[in-house]
Amino acid sequence: MVRSVEERLRIIEIKDAAVHSMYRYWRCLDYKLFDELPDVFTEDAYGDWGQPSWCKTGRAEICAWLQANESHPDLRLSHFGHNPEIFVISDTEAHGIFKLQDLVMMGGMKIMAGFGQYRMVFVECGDGAWRIKKLNLNYAYREQMQHFVDDALLVTTPELSK
């Protein structure tokens, strides 16, 4: 099947918009841009970060959970997203696979590190913006560290302390 220049250009635009949506998600987390974060997700988004209690439904629930767990002033995050594979499903939907390596520091100490893979669904919304509709993170490896002094846990986040 031979595609027109316009069709090929649209495929490139969709792939770029999907990648941009994912990079924006990571930037909002890493720099604690919680005012921008809701615009990354659709209203009915679903997120699964790979742990039973880390599954959230809806933009409001997702963003509230992320902010509660990642807003501590001493918390530093770094998400390294690699090797995006974007599959155009339709003119308004794309699926993506991204390799992830992440690092979580708190109080100058590493509390989590890992690598895995995101499987995503992106959609174009009525306002023309592309947003995350479904996020699924599967860690291939994840390590968690807890630091204690005199039997007292020094630093953690609400979810990592469970």
C-alpha positions, -999 to +999 in steps of 0.1 A: +000+000+000+014+033-011+006+062+013+004+098+003+028+124+016+000+137+038-007+103+053+030+097+060+033+132+076+003+125+098+019+093+110+051+112+119+030+139+137+011+112+157+043+095+167+059+128+178+029+138+198+029+104+217+066+107+225+061+143+236+032+132+259+054+107+276+084+131+280+060+157+294+048+132+320+084+124+331+093+162+332+063+169+354+072+142+378+110+150+379+105+187+385+073+184+406+051+203+381+019+191+397-001+220+382+008+208+347+005+171+354-033+168+351-031+180+314-009+150+307-038+125+313-073+120+299-102+124+323-108+087+323-071+076+323-059+044+340-025+040+355-008+008+368+027+013+381+034-024+387+023-029+424-012-039+435-018-007+454-003+014+426-032+011+402-053+043+399-083+053+377-092+087+365-071+119+361-080+132+395-071+100+414-039+095+394-026+131+400-036+132+437-017+099+442+014+110+423+015+143+442+010+127+476+039+103+469+063+125+450+059+160+464+082+157+495+107+185+493+137+162+498+126+137+471+145+138+438+133+117+409+150+110+376+132+091+348+153+080+318+130+070+290+146+052+261+138+035+228+103+046+221+083+023+198+051+040+187+024+022+168-003+043+152-036+026+156-058+053+141-058+091+134-066+097+171-049+068+189-014+055+193+002+028+215+037+030+227+065+010+245+092+029+263+122+015+282+125+030+316+154+035+340+146+054+371+162+066+403+146+079+435+167+099+460+155+113+493+176+132+518+206+126+497+201+088+499+190+064+472+157+048+482+147+032+449+162+023+415+150+001+387+144-005+351+115-018+332+090-010+304+061+013+300+032+002+277+010+032+269-021+042+251-022+078+238-052+096+224-059+129+207-085+148+227-111+172+214-088+202+220-062+187+197-038+178+226-025+143+229-028+127+263-021+095+282-052+073+284-035+042+297-002+037+315+012+003+325+047+000+340+063-034+345+096-034+363+121-060+351+142-050+382+135-028+411+155-023+443+143-005+474+165+007+502+155+018+536+178+037+559+175+034+597+192+052+626+185+038+661+157+016+646+139+046+632+132+048+594+149+080+582+133+087+548+106+073+526+074+081+507+039+069+516+038+041+491+074+030+496+069+027+533+043+000+529 
